[in-house]
Amino acid sequence: MRDFEEILKKYYESKSMPDERIEYLLSESGGRAKTSFVEYFAYAAIAVVLVFFSVIIYNSVQNRDLTGRVVAEIAMNHNKRLSVDVVTSDYRTLGEKMDKLDFPIRVPDQSFLDNYELIGGRYCSILGYFAAQLKVRSRKDGRILTLYVTKLNPELAKLYPDSYHHDNTEIRLWETDGILYGLASDFNPD
């Protein structure tokens, strides 16, 4: 085995590129064998830009995935049609009865109160974060919807507030005064 290694080493040591070929290659490259500082700087700048955009794209994909998981969880829980543990039409009373929550249960805004009547609520979670699951009735058509309420934390703050359709359920996510809301209703193509 040692002889084979010696033979192989001698064979490759005997091989070399002719001087004319070396000169030709150097002339084709502009006679430069070394990369200049400007080229290194340009390569570094391109690398920084690529890393920057990669991080942005990665974070965007992660946030979209997070939003998708929240939307899927809300749709799944809405479709379970669980009953409420606390029956009341008053948000203040519901907040007092659901005293384990570390955030207030309040009406998202006046237009929500004008459009939906509170039926009651129960404890639940969104991605493992403590939340309230409220049943509301549409004043317009009597449909029962589910309103999810939880405190906005750094992870949930990455969600994309918008309207979504998942598993024959429409979900609208929004944030008001540090509280995340998710309103789920059965899909109605009208």
Summary of the structure (lengths in Angstrom):
residues: 190
radius of gyration: 31.8
end to end distance: 81.7
largest distance: 93.8
contacts: 479
relative contact order: 0.12
helix: 44%
strand: 27%
